[in-house]
Amino acid sequence: MSQELTPADKAKFICAKRAMDYVKPGMRLGLGTGSTAAWLVRLIGEEVRNNGLDIIAVATSAQTANLAAECGITVRTMDEVKWLDLTIDGADEFDPELNLIKGGGAALLQEKIVATASDQVVIIADASKDVKILGQFPLPVEVVKFGWETTKGLIEEVLSNLEVMSQKVTVRMAGDTNLITDEGHYILDLHLGSISKPRELSLVLNQIPGVVETGLFLDIADAVVIGHLDGRVEVRDINIGTVEFEQIDVVEQDNMFLDI
């Protein structure tokens, strides 16, 4: 028997479990990256193995692709599938308009490509990611290696003219060296405190030479499934303007499954 979930892990698990309601047989499905998305991948694998769920998946990172393969899910490349019915992914922050900050797992470029090539995008997250204004979580910006310090300087110069609380920019590390993304780039983390004009910031950053993509996901998400520490799940659908609550219990069978 598995160890009991912490309240935080329970919140992540129950929103992933509720998001399974969106997954239908025959779908071309985008699989996100991160701790919350990993619960979803395992749940989908359970359905594939035990109930014959027939889907084709595109992963947003090598990490997710490896986990999906281990769980028995058929994984294809984005070029093979070309377009997706649904993508389910996590987020580091989301605001009332379902604008997101993503990239805490360093997969923001592939995540954005997959999400924008999907008919529907559902975000799964625990309630701590729900914010009024984006920016407490550092904003990841993926940059090419060549001249990255110059790119960093240009970003800092741009930030000095924008309405942000802080202008600190750091390169993300993996131990003693710069982290390298699946696409061979670096990640700069922008510690802004508050982003009052995310669209303006996104536009300005993407015009800087050397910037590949930002972790601002604007007007991409259709719904968010929020897991609360008390076992409640909240579903907000921005397209139809609904908010629904339900209680999801984690039974012993679920706990045993999480040890996979």
C-alpha positions as CSV (number, residue, x, y, z in Angstrom):
1,M,0.0,0.0,0.0
2,S,1.3,3.4,-0.9
3,Q,2.1,6.3,1.5
4,E,-0.8,8.8,2.0
5,L,-0.6,11.8,-0.3
6,T,0.3,15.2,1.1
7,P,-2.5,17.8,0.7
8,A,-0.5,19.5,-2.1
9,D,-0.1,16.2,-4.0
10,K,-3.7,15.4,-3.4
11,A,-4.8,18.7,-5.0
12,K,-2.6,18.0,-8.0
13,F,-3.9,14.5,-8.3
14,I,-7.6,15.3,-8.1
15,C,-7.5,18.0,-10.7
16,A,-5.7,15.6,-13.0
17,K,-8.3,12.9,-12.3
18,R,-11.1,15.4,-13.1
19,A,-9.4,16.4,-16.3
20,M,-9.7,12.8,-17.5
21,D,-13.4,13.7,-18.2
22,Y,-12.1,15.6,-21.3
23,V,-10.2,12.7,-22.7
24,K,-12.1,10.7,-25.3
25,P,-11.2,7.6,-27.3
26,G,-9.6,8.3,-30.6
27,M,-8.2,11.7,-29.6
28,R,-4.9,13.2,-30.6
29,L,-3.8,14.5,-27.2
30,G,-1.1,16.9,-26.2
31,L,0.5,15.9,-22.8
32,G,2.0,18.7,-20.7
33,T,5.1,18.8,-18.6
34,G,5.5,19.1,-14.8
35,S,4.4,17.5,-11.6
36,T,0.7,18.0,-12.1
37,A,0.8,16.9,-15.7
38,A,2.7,13.7,-14.6
39,W,-0.4,12.6,-12.6
40,L,-2.5,12.9,-15.8
41,V,0.0,10.9,-17.8
42,R,-0.2,8.1,-15.3
43,L,-4.0,8.2,-15.2
44,I,-4.2,8.0,-19.0
45,G,-1.7,5.1,-18.9
46,E,-4.0,3.3,-16.5
47,E,-6.9,3.7,-18.9
48,V,-4.8,2.5,-21.8
49,R,-3.6,-0.6,-20.0
50,N,-6.8,-1.6,-18.1
51,N,-9.6,-0.4,-20.4
52,G,-8.0,-0.2,-23.8
53,L,-8.2,3.6,-24.2
54,D,-7.1,4.4,-27.8
55,I,-5.4,7.7,-28.1
56,I,-2.3,9.1,-29.8
57,A,-0.2,11.5,-27.7
58,V,2.3,14.3,-28.5
59,A,4.5,15.1,-25.5
60,T,5.8,18.6,-24.7
61,S,9.2,17.4,-23.4
62,A,11.5,14.4,-23.5
63,Q,10.6,13.9,-19.8
64,T,6.9,13.6,-20.6
65,A,7.6,11.4,-23.6
66,N,9.6,9.0,-21.6
67,L,6.9,8.8,-18.8
68,A,4.1,8.3,-21.4
69,A,6.0,5.5,-23.1
70,E,6.6,3.8,-19.7
71,C,2.9,4.0,-19.1
72,G,2.0,2.3,-22.4
73,I,0.8,5.4,-24.2
74,T,1.4,5.7,-28.0
75,V,3.6,8.8,-28.5
76,R,4.1,10.5,-31.8
77,T,6.0,13.6,-32.9
78,M,4.2,16.9,-33.6
79,D,5.2,16.6,-37.2
80,E,3.6,13.2,-37.5
81,V,0.3,14.3,-35.9
82,K,0.3,17.9,-37.1
83,W,-2.9,19.0,-35.2
84,L,-4.4,18.0,-31.8
85,D,-7.9,17.6,-30.5
86,L,-6.9,18.5,-26.9
87,T,-3.9,19.5,-24.8
88,I,-3.9,19.2,-21.1
89,D,-1.0,20.9,-19.3
90,G,-0.1,22.5,-16.0
91,A,0.7,26.2,-15.3
92,D,3.0,28.0,-12.9
93,E,0.4,30.8,-12.6
94,F,-3.0,31.7,-14.1
95,D,-5.1,34.9,-13.8
96,P,-8.8,35.5,-14.0
97,E,-8.7,35.7,-17.8
98,L,-6.8,32.4,-17.9
99,N,-3.6,34.0,-19.1
100,L,-0.7,31.9,-17.9
101,I,2.9,31.8,-16.9
102,K,4.5,28.5,-17.9
103,G,8.0,27.2,-18.2
104,G,8.9,26.3,-14.7
105,G,9.8,22.9,-16.2
106,A,11.9,24.5,-19.0
107,A,9.6,23.1,-21.7
108,L,7.8,26.4,-22.6
109,L,8.7,26.4,-26.3
110,Q,7.4,22.9,-27.0
111,E,4.4,23.5,-24.7
112,K,3.4,26.6,-26.6
113,I,3.8,24.9,-30.0
114,V,1.6,22.0,-28.9
115,A,-1.0,24.2,-27.2
116,T,-1.5,26.5,-30.1
117,A,-1.9,23.5,-32.4
118,S,-4.9,22.2,-30.4
119,D,-8.6,22.6,-30.7
120,Q,-8.9,22.9,-26.9
121,V,-6.5,23.6,-24.1
122,V,-7.3,22.6,-20.5
123,I,-5.0,23.7,-17.7
124,I,-4.7,21.6,-14.5
125,A,-3.3,23.2,-11.4
126,D,-3.6,23.4,-7.7
127,A,-5.2,26.5,-6.1
128,S,-1.8,28.0,-5.2
129,K,-1.3,28.9,-8.9
130,D,-4.5,31.0,-9.0
131,V,-3.4,34.7,-8.9
132,K,-5.1,38.1,-9.6
133,I,-2.0,39.5,-11.4
134,L,0.7,37.4,-13.1
135,G,4.3,37.9,-12.1
136,Q,5.1,36.5,-8.6
137,F,6.4,33.4,-10.4
138,P,9.5,34.3,-12.4
139,L,8.7,34.6,-16.1
140,P,10.8,32.2,-18.1
141,V,12.2,33.4,-21.4
142,E,13.9,30.9,-23.8
143,V,17.0,32.4,-25.6
144,V,19.5,31.1,-28.0
145,K,23.0,30.3,-26.6
146,F,24.8,32.6,-29.0
147,G,25.2,36.1,-27.4
148,W,22.9,35.1,-24.6
149,E,24.5,37.6,-22.2
150,T,23.8,40.4,-24.7
151,T,20.2,39.2,-25.0
152,K,20.0,39.3,-21.2
153,G,21.3,42.9,-21.2
154,L,18.7,43.9,-23.9
155,I,15.9,42.4,-21.8
156,E,17.1,44.3,-18.7
157,E,17.1,47.5,-20.7
158,V,13.6,46.9,-22.0
159,L,12.3,46.1,-18.5
160,S,13.6,49.4,-17.2
161,N,10.9,51.1,-19.3
162,L,8.0,48.9,-18.4
163,E,5.6,48.8,-15.5
164,V,7.1,45.9,-13.4
165,M,7.9,45.8,-9.7
166,S,11.4,44.3,-10.3
167,Q,13.8,44.0,-13.2
168,K,16.1,41.2,-12.0
169,V,17.0,38.7,-14.6
170,T,18.9,35.4,-13.9
171,V,20.0,32.5,-16.1
172,R,18.5,29.2,-15.0
173,M,21.1,26.7,-13.7
174,A,21.3,22.9,-13.7
175,G,23.8,22.4,-11.0
176,D,27.0,24.3,-11.8
177,T,26.1,24.9,-15.5
178,N,23.4,26.7,-17.4
179,L,20.3,24.6,-18.0
180,I,19.9,23.5,-21.6
181,T,16.4,23.0,-22.9
182,D,15.3,20.1,-25.1
183,E,15.8,22.4,-28.1
184,G,19.3,23.4,-27.0
185,H,18.6,26.8,-25.6
186,Y,19.0,28.6,-22.3
187,I,16.3,29.9,-20.0
188,L,16.4,33.4,-18.5
189,D,14.1,33.9,-15.5
190,L,12.6,37.4,-15.1
191,H,11.8,38.2,-11.5
192,L,9.2,40.9,-12.1
193,G,6.9,40.7,-9.0
194,S,3.9,41.9,-11.0
195,I,3.0,42.1,-14.7
196,S,0.3,44.7,-15.1
197,K,0.4,44.6,-19.0
198,P,1.2,41.0,-20.1
199,R,0.4,41.6,-23.7
200,E,2.7,44.6,-24.0
201,L,5.5,42.7,-22.2
202,S,5.0,39.6,-24.5
203,L,5.2,41.8,-27.6
204,V,8.3,43.7,-26.5
205,L,10.2,40.6,-25.4
206,N,9.5,38.7,-28.6
207,Q,11.0,41.6,-30.6
208,I,14.4,41.2,-28.9
209,P,17.0,39.4,-31.1
210,G,18.0,36.1,-29.4
211,V,14.6,35.6,-27.7
212,V,13.0,32.4,-28.9
213,E,9.8,32.5,-26.8
214,T,8.4,33.7,-23.5
215,G,6.5,31.8,-20.9
216,L,3.5,34.1,-21.2
217,F,0.6,32.0,-22.6
218,L,-2.1,34.6,-23.5
219,D,-5.5,33.8,-24.9
220,I,-4.6,30.1,-25.3
221,A,-6.3,28.3,-22.4
222,D,-10.0,27.4,-22.7
223,A,-10.6,26.0,-19.2
224,V,-8.8,25.4,-16.0
225,V,-9.3,22.6,-13.5
226,I,-8.2,23.6,-10.0
227,G,-7.5,21.2,-7.2
228,H,-8.0,22.5,-3.7
229,L,-6.4,21.1,-0.5
230,D,-9.8,20.0,0.9
231,G,-10.5,17.7,-2.0
232,R,-12.7,20.1,-4.0
233,V,-12.2,20.6,-7.7
234,E,-13.2,23.8,-9.4
235,V,-13.6,24.0,-13.2
236,R,-13.6,27.4,-14.9
237,D,-14.5,27.5,-18.6
238,I,-13.7,30.9,-20.0
239,N,-15.5,30.3,-23.3
240,I,-19.0,29.6,-21.8
241,G,-18.3,31.6,-18.6
242,T,-19.2,28.8,-16.2
243,V,-17.6,27.8,-12.8
244,E,-18.4,24.4,-11.3
245,F,-17.4,22.7,-8.1
246,E,-17.3,19.1,-7.1
247,Q,-15.8,16.8,-4.5
248,I,-13.4,14.1,-5.6
249,D,-12.2,11.5,-3.2
250,V,-8.9,9.8,-3.4
251,V,-9.5,6.2,-2.6
252,E,-7.0,3.5,-1.6
253,Q,-6.8,2.2,-5.2
254,D,-5.7,5.7,-6.4
255,N,-3.0,5.8,-3.8
256,M,-1.6,2.4,-4.8
257,F,-1.6,3.6,-8.4
258,L,0.4,6.7,-7.6
259,D,3.4,4.5,-6.8
260,I,3.9,3.6,-10.5
